[in-house]
Structure formats: structure tokens, C-alpha cells
């Protein structure tokens, strides 16, 4: 499963880590020199949560980013999950008899 939040639509992004050496000019040196650029990944902080949705009277299990958890706290679980299609179908399943 991809590391992508279904609410914020944020996913893994790529960037670089810059290695430097030398003493900064403000500290009396000749300045910092770049000695290398290393590719790296910035990963989304995904968490598995079991959210109580009082409007439907049940728990819903979702994988969210921590940013999306804050949005759920502010706006409410039912509103956020229904906007993004994360609520289960509310139809009753008939048993074969």
C-alpha cells in the first residue's frame, strides 16, 4: 500500500541532504563549502487509527497522516471521512438462508 494520506493527499517527496565543511564567515572562517549532495526521501507520518463516528454509531479503521488527524479533531470525523469516501457502505447485508 502506498504511503499516501487519503485526506490530505500528501505522499512521499524527494529532496537532498547537503553535506558542508569549513568555518562560516561570521565565525572568522573563509566560508562553508559543499562537499556532497545525497538524495533522500521525506516520508509522511502515517498512523493507523480507529475513529469513533457517532453519526453512524460505529468505529471506522483508517490510515491517516498526523496532519489529517488534526483536521478530524477540528472538523469532526463524520464530515472529513464522508468528504473523502472513507465511510463504510450503510446497507444491511442479507444472509443467504
N, C-alpha and C positions, 0 to 999 in steps of 0.2 A: 504494500500500500504506500502511495506517495506521501511524503511529508508535506501536506498542504492542508491548511485550515479551510473547512467548508464555509465558514462565516466571513473571515477577513480576506480570504483568497490569497493569503501570503504563503510563500513557499521558500525553498532553499535558494539563496542567492550566492553568487560567487564574488570574490574580492581578492585582495592581495595583502600580504603581511610584508612590510618593508623593514629590512634589517639595515641599521645605520651604525657607523662608528665615528669616533672623533669627539672633540670637545666643542660645545656650542660657542659661538662668538660672544654671546653675552657673558659667558663664564671665562673669557680670556683665550679661547682657542681659535683655530682657523676655520671652524665650521664643521657641520656634520656632513659626512659622505655616505651615500647609499652604496651598500655592498651587495645587496641582493633583493629580489622580489620573489616571494613564494606565493603561489596560488593557494587559496583556502576557501572554505565554504562557511557561510553564515546560516545556521540551521534554525528553524522555527521551534520555539519551546512548546511542543505538543504535549498535552496531558489527556489521559482517559478519565472521563467524568461520568457520574451517574446523577443526572439532574432530576429533581422533583418538579413536575409540571402540574400545578394544582388545577388548572382548567380542564385537563383530561383525567386527573386523578391517578396518575401513574408515574413511574420513573422512566427516563429515557437515557440510554447509554450512548455517549458521543465522544469523539476525539476532537478536542479544541485547542487552539493556541491560548496562552495566558491572556493575551490581548482580548480574545473573544470572550473569555470568562468574565472579564471586567464589563464587557458590553452586556452580557447576560445579567450580571448583578444590577446594572443601571436600568436597562430597558425591560427586563423580565424574560424568563425562559420561553414562555409560550410565543411571544412576539418574535423574538430572534430566531427560534427554531422553525417556526412556521414560515417566515420570510425566506428561509434558505432550504425549505423542503426536507427538514430533518425529523419531522414528527411522523410516527408510525401511522399507517392507514387505520382509520377508526371503525372499519367494518367488522362485524362479528363473523367469525369463521364457523361455518356449519359443519357439523360432524357427519360423516357418512355412516348411515345405520342400515 
